[in-house]
Each structure stands twice: as C-alpha cells, then as structure tokens.
Amino acid sequence: MLHLLVRTLFTYFMVLLSLRMMGKREIGKLSIFDLVVSIIIAEVSAMALQDLRLPIWHGALIIMYLVAFQIGMSFLSMRNRKIHDLIEGRPTVLVANGEINDKEMRRTRYNMNDLLMQLREKNIANVADVEFAILETSGKLSVFEKAEKMPASAQDMGVRVAKTKMPVSLIVDGHLDHDKLEQIGKTRKWLLKELHELGVKKVEHVFYASWDGVKLHVDRMDDLQKPGDDTLL
C-alpha cells in the first residue's frame, strides 16, 4: 500500500509539473498537437499506476521526453510560420459580410447545424446579421456582428455607419507576412516608413502589427517598450 501511495503521489506531481512546463494554454485552449501530447501523457501515467512491475522512472522519462518535444515544437512554431500553420492550423472565415463561405464549410466539415447553434449561443438568430464568423484553430467560433445590429447602434440613432473591415495581421513575433502586406495593397517600404514614424527601427522589434484599413496598430517587443510609451496609432 505504501509503495502504491508513493507511486501515485510521484505520478501526480510529475504530471502537474509537466503541464505547468508546457504552459497555461494547455488548460484553456488545446490545439491538436497539444491534445495528442496530453493524451499520451495521460496514458503513460495510467500505465505507471496500473502496472507496479514497471519502474516508476520509466514513465517519468517518457513524460519528460514528451514535454521537451512539445516545448521544442512550440519554440519552432513561434519562429517559423510554416511550421506553426502545419501544427496549429489557420483560422478559417466561415461567414463574411453575412454570406456563408460554402467551400470553407465543406473543407472544415462544419455543418449548418453547428454554425447556427454557435450563433444562437451568442444571441444571434440570423446569419445575415454577422459581419465575420471565424473558426479558430482551437475549434471556437469567433463572431462579429454587423455594426448596425449591435445594441444601441448608430443605426438606431440615425447615424451613417462605416462598413467594418477585417483587421489584417502584418507582423507577428517579429516576422513580416508578405502575403498579407500584398493583400492590403501596401509595400514593405510603406510599412517601414510607418514604423520609423513610431520610432521602431526594425520589423524584428515588433511583437504584433495589424492594419484595419485606416490605422496601423503596433505593439513592440516587451524588452524594447519604453515606460509610458504607447505605439498604437
């Protein structure tokens, strides 16, 4: 009994430490890659508790290998966009300007019942009232209502509303997305000029930058952020 108690406590703290090392997002949002690693850790832990003939360090070593692999792949995905998209996937726009994207719905095997249920959960009864509905890599559906359909909207007050534009991420973790830059009809020279006006010398110094059709929003790397400095235009 004492031997079983020790193995149980050791396995418990080993799994707890592993999940802490893998990051808090493991609890709140599991990607496909994170889910696979978590399932294997659970299976290895169960084997270590059920089969007392197996050395306890055997299961602990497997778990440490999995944690190291997960952390290593996370760092690689942060540095390389292609690896990130391969492991995590990309968000998918299912609804744009009130129109359902049939092609993406079929590709992601997301049926109308799923879509309507998610919209109802967000108190939206009509797809036509949706400006954008985006299926995130975690499986969560992010929904943005049309401006004129929001509570206390400008339409209710008789004010003309400008059409909502989808923000485009130009820089993520210091990496410039040339495809997105071409998508908004801008050049690298234009972006560098905008960054220089904000006091940012290099693209690598930017943690995140997005363009909403009117303004460039820039967030510098934490270690380059000056006290009281606001880089949002």
Secondary structure, DSSP 8 states (H G I E B T S, - for coil): -HHHHHHHHHHHHHHHHHHHHH-THHHH---HHHHHHHHHHHHHHHHHHH-TTS-HHHHHHHHHHHHHHHHHHHHHHHH-HHHHHHHH---EEEEETTEE-HHHHHHTT--HHHHHHHHHHTT---GGGEEEEEE-TTS-EEEEE-GGGSTT-TTTTT---------EEEEETTEE-HHHHHHTT--HHHHHHHHHHTT---GGGEEEEEE-SS-EEEEE-GGG--TT---B-
